[in-house]
C-alpha cells in the first residue's frame, strides 16, 4: 500500500486494487459511518467507488481508474473538467435525499456532497467523463448553493488562473445561478465550519489560522464577471 496523493483530512493508501481510508480528526467514527452508508446506497445511482468493507476505523473501497480533477485543471483542461462538474452536480442534487437515511426529507433541500469540486472527482483523461466522485464524509441534507458555491471557491482559491472557466460549470449545471452575495455567504459559512473542525482537532494548530486567513480573503472577493446564467435575486 502506498499513500495516495491529494489526501488532506484523512490517511488514504492504495495498491491499484483497493483503497483504504483511515479517518482522522473530530467525529472520525461518525464521518466513516456516514460515508460507508451513503456509498453503499449510491451504488448504481452515481459514479462512486465500490465498497469492499469497513472495520477498525478503516473504509475499504475498490480502486477506480481516473485522473484527479485538479490535475486535469492544471494541465489546461479546466473547461472540460468544470463542465463535467456541473453535469455531475446536477445529478447529485436530483438524487433522492432518502439515500441519507430514514427521515432525510425537507422541502427544497437536496443531497449535498459537502466538499464538491474538481479535487474530489476522478475523470477519464481523454473523454473527461467522471469515473468517480469521492469523499462523501461531509454529505448532508441542505441547500444546492452549498455545493455550487464551494466548487466555485475551490477554483478561485486553488486554481485562480482558471476562474474565467467557471461559466462552463454553472452552464452545465443549468438553471439560474444563485446571486453572488448568497454564494459568498455559503463560502464563508463553509470556511467557518472548517475553522471549527481544525480548532476541535488542535486549537493552536496551523489549520485554524489557515482557515481564518482564507475566510478573510474570501470576504474580499468580488463576483467573477460573466459567471453563469441569469442570476436569482438575493
MARBA-3410 file (N, C-alpha, C, O; in Angstrom, 1 decimal):
234
0.8,-1.2,0.0,0.0,0.0,0.0,0.9,1.3,0.0,1.9,1.3,0.7 ~ 0.5,2.2,-0.8,1.3,3.5,-0.8,0.3,4.6,-0.6,-0.9,4.5,-1.0 ~ 0.8,5.7,0.0,-0.1,6.8,0.3,-0.6,7.4,-1.1,0.2,7.5,-2.0 ~ -1.8,7.8,-1.1,-2.4,8.4,-2.3,-2.3,9.9,-2.3,-2.3,10.5,-1.2 ~ -2.1,10.5,-3.4,-1.9,12.0,-3.5,-3.3,12.7,-3.2,-4.3,12.1,-3.3
-3.2,13.9,-2.7,-4.3,14.8,-2.6,-5.2,14.4,-1.4,-6.4,14.8,-1.3 ~ -4.6,13.7,-0.4,-5.4,13.4,0.8,-5.0,14.4,1.9,-3.8,14.7,2.1 ~ -6.0,15.1,2.5,-5.7,16.1,3.5,-6.2,15.8,4.9,-5.4,15.9,5.8 ~ -7.4,15.5,5.0,-8.0,15.3,6.3,-7.7,13.9,6.9,-7.5,13.8,8.1 ~ -7.7,12.9,6.0,-7.5,11.5,6.4,-6.3,10.9,5.8,-5.6,11.5,5.0
-6.0,9.7,6.2,-4.9,8.9,5.7,-5.4,7.9,4.7,-6.2,7.0,5.1 ~ -5.0,8.0,3.5,-5.6,7.2,2.4,-4.4,6.5,1.7,-3.5,7.2,1.2 ~ -4.5,5.2,1.5,-3.5,4.4,0.8,-4.2,3.5,-0.2,-5.3,3.1,0.0 ~ -3.4,3.0,-1.2,-3.9,2.1,-2.2,-2.8,1.3,-2.8,-1.6,1.6,-2.7 ~ -3.3,0.2,-3.5,-2.3,-0.7,-4.1,-2.7,-0.9,-5.6,-2.1,-1.9,-6.2
-3.6,-0.1,-6.1,-4.0,-0.4,-7.5,-5.2,-1.3,-7.6,-5.8,-1.5,-8.7 ~ -5.6,-2.0,-6.5,-6.7,-2.9,-6.5,-7.8,-2.4,-5.5,-9.0,-2.3,-5.8 ~ -7.3,-1.9,-4.3,-8.2,-1.4,-3.3,-7.6,-0.1,-2.7,-6.4,0.2,-2.9 ~ -8.5,0.7,-2.1,-8.1,1.9,-1.4,-8.6,1.8,0.0,-9.7,1.4,0.2 ~ -7.7,2.1,1.0,-8.0,2.1,2.4,-8.0,3.5,2.9,-7.0,4.2,2.8
-9.1,3.9,3.5,-9.2,5.2,4.1,-9.4,5.2,5.6,-10.4,4.6,6.1 ~ -8.4,5.7,6.3,-8.4,5.8,7.7,-8.8,7.2,8.1,-8.1,8.1,7.8 ~ -9.9,7.3,8.9,-10.4,8.6,9.2,-9.7,9.2,10.4,-9.5,8.5,11.4 ~ -9.4,10.5,10.3,-8.7,11.2,11.4,-9.4,12.5,11.7,-10.2,13.0,10.9 ~ -9.1,13.0,12.9,-9.7,14.2,13.3,-11.1,14.1,14.0,-11.5,13.0,14.3
-11.8,15.2,14.3,-13.0,15.2,15.0,-14.1,14.3,14.3,-14.2,14.3,13.1 ~ -14.9,13.6,15.1,-16.0,12.8,14.6,-15.6,11.8,13.6,-16.4,11.5,12.6 ~ -14.4,11.2,13.7,-13.9,10.3,12.7,-14.9,9.1,12.5,-15.2,8.7,11.4 ~ -15.4,8.6,13.6,-16.3,7.5,13.5,-17.6,7.8,12.8,-18.2,7.0,12.1 ~ -18.1,9.0,13.1,-19.4,9.5,12.5,-19.2,9.7,11.0,-20.0,9.3,10.2
-18.1,10.3,10.6,-17.8,10.5,9.2,-17.6,9.2,8.5,-18.1,9.1,7.3 ~ -17.0,8.3,9.1,-16.7,7.0,8.5,-18.1,6.3,8.2,-18.3,5.7,7.1 ~ -18.9,6.2,9.3,-20.2,5.6,9.1,-21.1,6.2,8.1,-21.8,5.6,7.3 ~ -21.1,7.6,8.1,-21.9,8.3,7.1,-21.4,7.9,5.6,-22.2,7.7,4.8 ~ -20.1,8.0,5.4,-19.6,7.7,4.1,-19.9,6.3,3.6,-20.2,6.0,2.5
-19.7,5.3,4.6,-19.9,3.9,4.3,-21.4,3.7,3.9,-21.7,3.1,2.9 ~ -22.3,4.2,4.7,-23.7,4.1,4.4,-24.1,4.7,3.1,-24.9,4.1,2.3 ~ -23.6,5.9,2.8,-24.0,6.6,1.6,-23.4,6.0,0.4,-24.2,5.9,-0.6 ~ -22.2,5.6,0.4,-21.6,5.0,-0.8,-22.3,3.7,-1.1,-22.5,3.3,-2.3 ~ -22.7,3.0,0.0,-23.5,1.7,-0.3,-24.8,2.0,-1.0,-25.2,1.2,-1.9
-25.5,3.0,-0.6,-26.8,3.4,-1.2,-26.7,4.0,-2.5,-27.6,4.0,-3.3 ~ -25.5,4.6,-2.8,-25.4,5.3,-4.1,-24.9,4.4,-5.2,-24.8,4.8,-6.4 ~ -24.6,3.1,-4.9,-24.1,2.2,-5.9,-25.2,2.1,-7.0,-26.3,1.9,-6.7 ~ -24.8,2.3,-8.3,-25.7,2.2,-9.4,-26.5,3.5,-9.7,-27.2,3.6,-10.7 ~ -26.4,4.5,-8.8,-27.1,5.7,-8.9,-26.2,6.8,-9.4,-26.6,7.7,-10.2
-25.0,6.8,-8.9,-24.0,7.8,-9.2,-22.6,7.2,-9.3,-22.4,6.1,-8.8 ~ -21.7,7.8,-10.1,-20.3,7.2,-10.2,-19.6,7.3,-8.9,-18.9,8.3,-8.6 ~ -19.6,6.3,-8.1,-18.9,6.3,-6.8,-18.1,5.0,-6.7,-18.4,4.0,-7.4 ~ -17.0,5.0,-5.9,-16.2,3.8,-5.7,-17.0,2.6,-5.1,-17.9,2.8,-4.3 ~ -16.7,1.4,-5.5,-17.4,0.2,-4.9,-16.9,0.0,-3.5,-15.7,0.2,-3.2
-17.8,-0.3,-2.6,-17.5,-0.5,-1.2,-17.1,-2.0,-1.0,-17.8,-2.9,-1.3 ~ -15.9,-2.2,-0.4,-15.4,-3.5,-0.1,-15.6,-4.0,1.4,-15.7,-5.1,1.7 ~ -15.7,-3.0,2.3,-15.9,-3.3,3.7,-15.5,-2.2,4.6,-14.9,-1.2,4.1 ~ -15.8,-2.3,5.9,-15.4,-1.3,6.9,-15.1,-2.1,8.1,-15.8,-2.9,8.6 ~ -13.9,-1.7,8.8,-13.6,-2.4,10.0,-12.4,-1.6,10.7,-11.6,-1.0,10.0
-12.4,-1.6,12.0,-11.3,-1.0,12.8,-11.0,0.5,12.3,-9.8,0.8,12.2 ~ -12.0,1.2,12.0,-11.8,2.6,11.6,-11.4,2.8,10.2,-11.0,3.9,9.8 ~ -11.4,1.7,9.4,-10.9,1.8,8.0,-12.0,1.5,7.0,-12.7,0.5,7.2 ~ -12.2,2.3,6.0,-13.2,2.1,5.0,-12.4,1.6,3.8,-11.4,2.2,3.3 ~ -12.7,0.4,3.3,-12.0,-0.2,2.1,-12.9,-0.1,0.9,-14.0,-0.5,0.9
-12.3,0.5,-0.2,-13.1,0.7,-1.4,-12.3,0.1,-2.6,-11.1,-0.1,-2.5 ~ -13.1,-0.3,-3.6,-12.4,-0.7,-4.8,-11.7,0.4,-5.5,-12.2,1.5,-5.5 ~ -10.6,0.1,-6.2,-9.9,1.1,-6.9,-10.7,1.5,-8.2,-11.3,0.6,-8.9 ~ -10.7,2.8,-8.5,-11.4,3.3,-9.7,-10.3,4.1,-10.5,-9.6,4.9,-10.0 ~ -10.2,3.7,-11.8,-9.2,4.4,-12.6,-9.7,5.8,-12.9,-10.9,6.1,-13.0
-8.8,6.7,-13.1,-9.2,8.1,-13.5,-8.1,9.0,-13.0,-7.3,8.8,-12.1 ~ -8.1,10.2,-13.6,-7.1,11.3,-13.2,-7.8,12.2,-12.3,-9.0,12.6,-12.5 ~ -7.2,12.7,-11.2,-7.8,13.7,-10.3,-8.1,14.9,-11.1,-7.3,15.4,-11.9 ~ -9.3,15.4,-10.8,-9.8,16.6,-11.5,-8.9,17.8,-11.4,-8.7,18.5,-12.4 ~ -8.3,18.0,-10.2,-7.4,19.2,-10.1,-6.2,19.1,-10.9,-5.6,20.1,-11.4
-5.7,17.9,-11.2,-4.5,17.7,-12.1,-4.9,18.0,-13.5,-4.1,18.6,-14.2 ~ -6.1,17.6,-13.9,-6.5,17.9,-15.3,-6.8,19.4,-15.5,-6.5,20.0,-16.5 ~ -7.3,20.1,-14.4,-7.4,21.5,-14.5,-6.1,22.2,-14.7,-5.9,23.1,-15.6 ~ -5.1,21.8,-13.9,-3.7,22.4,-14.0,-3.1,22.0,-15.4,-2.2,22.7,-15.8 ~ -3.5,21.0,-16.0,-2.9,20.6,-17.3,-3.6,21.3,-18.4,-3.2,21.0,-19.6
-4.5,22.2,-18.1,-5.1,23.0,-19.2,-6.5,22.6,-19.7,-6.9,23.0,-20.7 ~ -7.1,21.7,-18.9,-8.4,21.2,-19.3,-9.5,21.7,-18.3,-10.5,21.0,-18.1 ~ -9.4,22.9,-17.9,-10.4,23.4,-16.9,-11.8,23.5,-17.4,-12.7,23.1,-16.7 ~ -11.9,23.9,-18.7,-13.3,24.0,-19.3,-14.0,22.6,-19.3,-15.1,22.5,-18.9 ~ -13.3,21.6,-19.7,-13.8,20.2,-19.8,-14.2,19.7,-18.4,-15.2,19.1,-18.1
-13.2,19.9,-17.4,-13.4,19.4,-16.1,-14.6,20.1,-15.4,-15.4,19.5,-14.8 ~ -14.7,21.4,-15.6,-15.8,22.2,-14.9,-17.1,21.9,-15.5,-18.1,21.9,-14.9 ~ -17.1,21.6,-16.8,-18.4,21.2,-17.4,-18.8,19.9,-16.8,-20.0,19.7,-16.5 ~ -17.9,18.9,-16.7,-18.2,17.6,-16.1,-18.7,17.8,-14.7,-19.6,17.1,-14.2 ~ -18.1,18.8,-13.9,-18.5,19.0,-12.6,-20.0,19.5,-12.5,-20.8,19.0,-11.7
-20.3,20.4,-13.4,-21.7,20.9,-13.5,-22.7,19.8,-13.8,-23.8,19.7,-13.1 ~ -22.4,19.0,-14.8,-23.3,17.9,-15.1,-23.5,16.9,-14.0,-24.6,16.5,-13.7 ~ -22.4,16.6,-13.3,-22.5,15.6,-12.2,-23.2,16.2,-11.0,-24.0,15.5,-10.4 ~ -22.9,17.5,-10.7,-23.6,18.1,-9.5,-25.1,18.1,-9.7,-25.8,17.9,-8.7 ~ -25.5,18.4,-10.9,-27.0,18.3,-11.2,-27.5,17.0,-10.8,-28.6,16.8,-10.2
-26.8,15.9,-11.2,-27.3,14.5,-10.9,-27.3,14.3,-9.4,-28.2,13.6,-8.9 ~ -26.3,14.8,-8.7,-26.2,14.6,-7.3,-27.4,15.3,-6.6,-28.1,14.7,-5.8 ~ -27.7,16.5,-7.0,-28.8,17.2,-6.4,-30.2,16.7,-6.8,-31.2,17.0,-6.1 ~ -30.2,15.9,-7.9,-31.5,15.3,-8.3,-31.7,13.9,-7.7,-32.7,13.3,-7.9 ~ -30.7,13.4,-7.0,-30.8,12.1,-6.3,-31.7,12.2,-5.1,-31.6,13.2,-4.3
-32.5,11.3,-4.9,-33.5,11.3,-3.8,-32.7,11.4,-2.5,-31.8,10.6,-2.2 ~ -33.0,12.4,-1.7,-32.3,12.6,-0.4,-32.5,11.4,0.6,-31.8,11.3,1.6 ~ -33.4,10.5,0.3,-33.6,9.3,1.1,-32.3,8.4,1.2,-32.2,7.6,2.1 ~ -31.3,8.6,0.3,-30.1,7.9,0.4,-29.3,8.3,1.7,-28.4,7.5,2.1 ~ -29.7,9.4,2.3,-29.0,9.8,3.5,-29.6,9.1,4.7,-29.0,9.1,5.8
-30.7,8.3,4.5,-31.3,7.6,5.6,-32.7,8.0,5.9,-33.2,8.9,5.3 ~ -33.3,7.2,6.7,-34.8,7.5,7.1,-35.0,8.9,7.6,-34.2,9.4,8.4 ~ -36.0,9.5,7.1,-36.4,10.8,7.6,-35.6,12.0,6.9,-35.9,13.1,7.2 ~ -34.7,11.7,5.9,-34.0,12.7,5.2,-34.9,13.3,4.2,-34.7,13.0,3.0 ~ -35.7,14.2,4.5,-36.5,14.9,3.6,-36.9,16.3,4.2,-37.3,16.4,5.3
-36.8,17.3,3.3,-37.2,18.6,3.7,-37.5,19.4,2.4,-36.6,19.4,1.5 ~ -38.6,20.0,2.3,-39.0,20.7,1.0,-37.9,21.7,0.6,-37.4,22.5,1.4 ~ -37.5,21.6,-0.6,-36.5,22.5,-1.2,-35.0,22.1,-0.9,-34.1,22.7,-1.4 ~ -34.8,21.1,0.0,-33.5,20.6,0.3,-33.0,19.5,-0.7,-33.9,18.8,-1.2 ~ -31.7,19.4,-0.8,-31.2,18.3,-1.7,-30.0,17.6,-1.0,-29.6,17.9,0.1
-29.6,16.5,-1.6,-28.4,15.8,-1.2,-27.2,16.7,-1.5,-26.9,16.9,-2.7 ~ -26.5,17.1,-0.5,-25.3,18.0,-0.6,-24.1,17.1,-0.4,-24.0,16.4,0.6 ~ -23.2,17.2,-1.3,-21.9,16.4,-1.2,-21.1,16.9,0.0,-20.6,16.1,0.8 ~ -21.0,18.3,0.2,-20.3,18.8,1.3,-18.9,19.2,1.1,-18.3,20.0,1.9 ~ -18.3,18.7,0.0,-16.9,19.1,-0.3,-16.7,19.0,-1.8,-15.7,18.4,-2.3
-17.7,19.5,-2.6,-17.7,19.3,-4.0,-16.7,20.2,-4.8,-16.7,21.4,-4.5 ~ -16.0,19.6,-5.7,-15.2,20.4,-6.6,-14.3,19.4,-7.4,-14.4,18.2,-7.2 ~ -13.5,19.9,-8.3,-12.6,19.1,-9.1,-11.7,18.2,-8.3,-11.2,17.2,-8.7 ~ -11.4,18.7,-7.1,-10.5,18.0,-6.2,-11.0,16.6,-5.7,-10.3,15.8,-5.3 ~ -12.3,16.4,-5.8,-12.9,15.2,-5.4,-13.6,14.4,-6.5,-14.5,13.6,-6.3
-13.1,14.7,-7.7,-13.5,13.9,-8.9,-12.4,13.2,-9.6,-11.3,13.7,-9.6 ~ -12.7,12.0,-10.0,-11.8,11.3,-10.9,-12.4,11.3,-12.3,-13.6,11.0,-12.4 ~ -11.6,11.5,-13.3,-12.2,11.6,-14.7,-11.3,10.8,-15.7,-10.1,10.7,-15.5 ~ -11.9,10.3,-16.7,-11.2,9.8,-17.8,-10.4,10.9,-18.5,-11.0,11.9,-18.9 ~ -9.1,10.8,-18.6,-8.3,11.9,-19.1,-8.5,12.2,-20.6,-7.9,13.2,-21.1
-9.2,11.3,-21.3,-9.4,11.5,-22.7,-10.8,12.0,-23.0,-11.0,13.0,-23.7 ~ -11.8,11.4,-22.4,-13.2,11.7,-22.7,-13.7,12.8,-21.7,-14.7,13.4,-21.9 ~ -13.0,12.9,-20.5,-13.4,13.7,-19.4,-14.8,13.3,-18.8,-15.5,14.1,-18.2 ~ -15.1,12.1,-19.0,-16.2,11.5,-18.2,-15.8,11.2,-16.8,-14.7,10.8,-16.5 ~ -16.7,11.5,-15.9,-16.4,11.3,-14.5,-16.5,9.8,-14.2,-17.5,9.1,-14.5
-15.4,9.3,-13.6,-15.3,7.8,-13.2,-15.7,7.6,-11.8,-16.2,6.6,-11.4 ~ -15.5,8.7,-11.0,-15.9,8.6,-9.5,-15.9,9.9,-8.9,-15.1,10.8,-9.2 ~ -16.9,10.1,-8.0,-16.8,11.3,-7.1,-16.6,10.7,-5.7,-17.3,9.8,-5.3 ~ -15.6,11.2,-5.0,-15.2,10.6,-3.7,-15.4,11.6,-2.6,-15.8,12.7,-2.7 ~ -15.0,11.1,-1.4,-15.0,11.9,-0.1,-16.4,12.4,0.2,-16.7,13.6,0.1
-17.3,11.5,0.6,-18.7,11.9,0.9,-18.9,12.0,2.4,-20.0,12.1,2.9 ~ -17.9,12.1,3.2,-18.0,12.1,4.6,-18.7,13.3,5.2,-19.2,13.3,6.3 ~ -18.8,14.4,4.4,-19.5,15.6,4.9,-20.9,15.8,4.2,-21.5,16.8,4.4 ~ -21.3,14.8,3.6,-22.6,14.8,2.9,-23.8,15.0,3.9,-23.7,14.6,5.0 ~ -24.8,15.8,3.4,-25.9,16.0,4.3,-27.1,16.6,3.5,-27.0,16.8,2.3
-28.2,16.8,4.1,-29.4,17.4,3.5,-29.2,18.9,3.7,-29.0,19.4,4.8 ~ -29.3,19.6,2.5,-29.0,21.0,2.6,-29.5,21.8,1.4,-30.3,21.3,0.6 ~ -28.9,22.9,1.2,-29.2,23.8,0.0,-28.2,23.6,-1.1,-27.0,23.4,-0.9 ~ -28.7,23.6,-2.3,-27.9,23.4,-3.5,-26.7,24.4,-3.6,-25.7,24.0,-4.1 ~ -27.0,25.6,-3.1,-25.9,26.6,-3.2,-24.7,26.2,-2.5,-23.6,26.7,-2.8
-24.8,25.4,-1.5,-23.6,25.0,-0.7,-22.6,24.3,-1.6,-21.4,24.7,-1.6 ~ -23.0,23.4,-2.5,-22.1,22.7,-3.4,-21.7,23.6,-4.5,-20.5,23.7,-5.0 ~ -22.6,24.4,-5.0,-22.4,25.3,-6.1,-21.3,26.3,-5.7,-20.3,26.6,-6.5 ~ -21.5,26.9,-4.6,-20.5,27.9,-4.1,-19.2,27.3,-3.8,-18.2,28.0,-4.0 ~ -19.2,26.1,-3.2,-17.9,25.5,-2.8,-17.1,25.1,-4.0,-15.8,25.3,-4.0
-17.7,24.6,-5.1,-16.9,24.3,-6.3,-16.3,25.6,-6.8,-15.2,25.6,-7.2 ~ -17.1,26.7,-6.8,-16.5,28.0,-7.2,-15.4,28.4,-6.3,-14.4,28.9,-6.8 ~ -15.5,28.2,-5.0,-14.5,28.6,-4.1,-13.2,27.8,-4.4,-12.1,28.4,-4.4 ~ -13.3,26.5,-4.6,-12.2,25.6,-4.9,-11.4,26.2,-6.1,-10.2,26.3,-6.0 ~ -12.1,26.5,-7.1,-11.5,27.0,-8.3,-10.8,28.4,-8.1,-9.7,28.6,-8.4
-11.5,29.3,-7.4,-11.0,30.6,-7.2,-9.8,30.6,-6.2,-8.9,31.4,-6.3 ~ -9.9,29.8,-5.2,-8.8,29.7,-4.2,-7.6,28.9,-4.7,-6.4,29.4,-4.5 ~ -7.8,27.8,-5.4,-6.7,26.9,-5.7,-6.3,26.9,-7.2,-5.2,26.5,-7.6 ~ -7.2,27.4,-8.0,-6.9,27.5,-9.5,-7.3,28.8,-10.1,-8.0,28.9,-11.1 ~ -6.9,29.9,-9.4,-7.3,31.2,-9.7,-7.1,31.6,-11.2,-7.9,32.4,-11.7
-6.1,31.1,-11.8,-5.8,31.4,-13.2,-6.9,30.8,-14.1,-6.9,31.2,-15.3 ~ -7.7,29.9,-13.6,-8.7,29.3,-14.5,-10.2,29.8,-14.1,-11.1,29.2,-14.5 ~ -10.3,30.8,-13.2,-11.6,31.2,-12.7,-12.5,31.6,-13.8,-13.7,31.6,-13.7 ~ -12.0,32.1,-14.9,-12.8,32.6,-16.0,-13.6,31.4,-16.7,-14.5,31.6,-17.4 ~ -13.2,30.2,-16.4,-13.8,29.0,-16.9,-15.0,28.5,-16.1,-15.7,27.6,-16.5
-15.3,29.2,-15.0,-16.4,28.8,-14.1,-17.7,28.9,-14.9,-18.7,28.2,-14.5 ~ -17.9,29.7,-15.9,-19.1,29.7,-16.7,-19.5,28.3,-17.2,-20.7,28.0,-17.3 ~ -18.5,27.5,-17.5,-18.7,26.2,-18.0,-19.4,25.3,-16.9,-20.3,24.5,-17.2 ~ -19.0,25.5,-15.7,-19.6,24.8,-14.6,-21.0,25.2,-14.4,-21.9,24.3,-14.3 ~ -21.3,26.5,-14.2,-22.7,26.9,-14.0,-23.6,26.6,-15.1,-24.8,26.2,-14.9
-23.1,26.8,-16.4,-24.0,26.5,-17.5,-24.3,25.0,-17.6,-25.4,24.6,-18.0 ~ -23.3,24.2,-17.3,-23.6,22.7,-17.3,-24.6,22.3,-16.2,-25.3,21.4,-16.4 ~ -24.5,23.0,-15.1,-25.4,22.6,-14.0,-26.8,23.0,-14.4,-27.8,22.3,-14.1 ~ -27.0,24.1,-15.1,-28.3,24.6,-15.6,-29.1,25.4,-14.6,-28.8,25.3,-13.4 ~ -30.0,26.2,-15.1,-30.9,27.0,-14.2,-30.2,28.3,-13.8,-29.1,28.5,-14.2
-30.9,29.1,-13.0,-30.4,30.3,-12.6,-29.3,30.1,-11.5,-29.4,29.3,-10.7 ~ -28.3,31.0,-11.6,-27.2,30.9,-10.7,-27.6,31.7,-9.4,-28.0,32.8,-9.5 ~ -27.4,31.1,-8.2,-27.7,31.9,-7.0,-26.9,33.2,-7.0,-25.7,33.2,-7.5 ~ -27.5,34.3,-6.5,-26.8,35.6,-6.6,-25.5,35.5,-5.8,-25.3,34.8,-4.9 ~ -24.6,36.4,-6.3,-23.2,36.4,-5.7,-23.2,36.6,-4.2,-22.5,35.8,-3.5
-24.0,37.5,-3.6,-24.0,37.6,-2.1,-24.4,36.3,-1.4,-23.9,35.9,-0.3 ~ -25.3,35.5,-2.0,-25.7,34.2,-1.5,-24.6,33.2,-1.6,-24.3,32.4,-0.7 ~ -23.9,33.2,-2.7,-22.8,32.3,-2.9,-21.6,32.6,-2.0,-21.1,31.7,-1.4 ~ -21.3,33.8,-1.9,-20.2,34.2,-1.0,-20.5,33.9,0.5,-19.7,33.4,1.2 ~ -21.8,34.1,0.9,-22.2,33.8,2.2,-22.0,32.3,2.5,-21.6,31.8,3.6
-22.3,31.4,1.5,-22.2,30.0,1.6,-20.7,29.6,1.7,-20.3,28.7,2.5 ~ -19.9,30.3,0.9,-18.4,30.1,1.0,-17.9,30.4,2.4,-17.1,29.6,3.0 ~ -18.3,31.5,3.0,-17.8,31.9,4.3,-18.3,31.0,5.4,-17.6,30.8,6.4 ~ -19.5,30.5,5.2,-20.1,29.6,6.2,-19.3,28.3,6.2,-19.0,27.8,7.3 ~ -18.9,27.8,5.1,-18.1,26.6,5.0,-16.7,26.9,5.6,-16.1,26.0,6.3
-16.1,28.0,5.3,-14.8,28.3,5.8,-14.9,28.3,7.4,-14.0,27.8,8.0 ~ -15.9,28.9,7.9,-16.1,28.9,9.4,-16.3,27.5,9.9,-15.7,27.2,11.0 ~ -17.0,26.6,9.2,-17.1,25.2,9.6,-15.8,24.5,9.7,-15.5,23.8,10.7 ~ -15.0,24.8,8.7,-13.7,24.1,8.6,-12.7,24.7,9.6,-11.8,24.0,10.1 ~ -12.8,26.0,9.9,-12.0,26.5,11.0,-12.4,25.8,12.3,-11.5,25.5,13.1
-13.6,25.6,12.6,-14.1,25.0,13.8,-13.6,23.5,13.9,-13.2,23.0,14.9 ~ -13.7,22.9,12.7,-13.2,21.5,12.6,-11.7,21.4,13.0,-11.3,20.5,13.8 ~ -10.9,22.3,12.5,-9.5,22.4,12.8,-9.3,22.7,14.3,-8.4,22.2,14.9 ~ -10.1,23.6,14.8,-9.9,24.1,16.2,-10.2,22.9,17.1,-9.6,22.7,18.2 ~ -11.2,22.1,16.8,-11.5,20.9,17.6,-10.4,19.9,17.6,-10.1,19.2,18.6
-9.7,19.8,16.4,-8.6,18.9,16.3,-7.3,19.4,17.1,-6.7,18.6,17.7 ~ -7.1,20.7,16.9,-5.9,21.3,17.6,-6.1,22.8,17.7,-5.9,23.5,16.7 ~ -6.6,23.3,18.9,-6.9,24.7,19.0,-5.8,25.6,18.6,-6.0,26.8,18.2 ~ -4.5,25.2,18.7,-3.4,26.0,18.4,-2.6,25.6,17.2,-1.5,26.0,16.9 ~ -3.3,24.7,16.4,-2.7,24.2,15.2,-2.7,25.2,14.0,-3.5,26.2,14.1
-1.9,25.0,13.0,-1.9,25.9,11.8,-3.2,25.9,11.0,-3.5,26.9,10.3 ~ -4.0,24.9,11.1,-5.3,24.8,10.4,-6.2,25.9,10.7,-6.9,26.5,9.9 ~ -6.2,26.3,12.0,-7.1,27.4,12.5,-6.8,28.7,11.8,-7.7,29.3,11.3 ~ -5.5,29.0,11.9,-5.1,30.3,11.3,-5.3,30.3,9.7,-5.7,31.2,9.1 ~ -5.0,29.1,9.1,-5.2,29.0,7.7,-6.6,29.3,7.2,-6.8,30.0,6.3
-7.6,28.7,8.0,-9.0,28.9,7.6,-9.4,30.4,7.9,-10.3,30.9,7.3 ~ -8.9,31.0,8.9,-9.2,32.4,9.2,-8.7,33.2,8.1,-9.4,34.2,7.6 ~ -7.5,33.0,7.6,-6.9,33.7,6.5,-7.7,33.5,5.2,-7.9,34.4,4.4 ~ -8.1,32.3,5.0,-8.9,32.0,3.8,-10.2,32.7,3.8,-10.7,33.2,2.8 ~ -10.8,32.7,5.0,-12.1,33.4,5.1,-12.0,34.9,4.9,-12.8,35.5,4.2
-10.9,35.5,5.4,-10.7,36.9,5.2,-10.5,37.2,3.7,-11.0,38.2,3.2 ~ -9.7,36.3,3.0,-9.5,36.5,1.6,-10.8,36.4,0.8,-11.1,37.2,-0.1 ~ -11.6,35.4,1.2,-12.9,35.2,0.5,-13.8,36.3,0.7,-14.6,36.7,-0.2 ~ -13.8,36.9,1.9,-14.7,38.0,2.2,-14.4,39.2,1.3,-15.3,40.1,1.0 ~ -13.2,39.3,0.8,-12.8,40.4,-0.1,-13.0,40.2,-1.5,-12.8,41.1,-2.4
-13.5,39.0,-1.9,-13.7,38.7,-3.3,-14.9,39.5,-3.9,-15.8,39.8,-3.2 ~ -14.8,39.8,-5.2,-15.9,40.3,-5.9,-16.4,39.2,-6.9,-15.6,38.2,-7.1 ~ -17.5,39.4,-7.4,-18.1,38.4,-8.4,-17.2,38.3,-9.6,-16.8,39.3,-10.1 ~ -17.0,37.1,-10.1,-16.3,36.8,-11.3,-17.1,37.3,-12.5,-18.2,36.8,-12.6 ~ -16.7,38.3,-13.3,-17.5,38.8,-14.4,-18.0,37.7,-15.3,-17.2,36.8,-15.7
-19.3,37.8,-15.6,-19.8,36.9,-16.6,-20.1,35.5,-16.1,-20.3,34.5,-16.9 ~ -20.1,35.3,-14.8,-20.3,34.0,-14.2,-21.8,33.5,-14.4,-22.7,34.1,-13.9 ~ -21.9,32.4,-15.1,-23.2,31.7,-15.2,-24.3,32.4,-16.0,-24.0,33.4,-16.7 ~ -25.4,31.8,-15.8,-26.6,32.3,-16.5,-27.2,33.4,-15.7,-26.6,34.0,-14.8 ~ -28.5,33.8,-16.1,-29.2,34.8,-15.3,-29.2,34.4,-13.8,-29.5,33.3,-13.5
-29.0,35.4,-13.0,-28.9,35.1,-11.5,-30.2,35.3,-10.9,-31.1,36.1,-11.3 ~ -30.4,34.5,-9.8,-31.5,34.7,-8.9,-31.3,36.0,-8.1,-30.2,36.4,-7.9 ~ -32.4,36.6,-7.7,-32.3,37.8,-6.9,-31.9,37.3,-5.4,-32.4,36.3,-5.0 ~ -31.1,38.1,-4.8,-30.7,37.7,-3.4,-31.8,37.9,-2.4,-31.7,37.6,-1.2
END
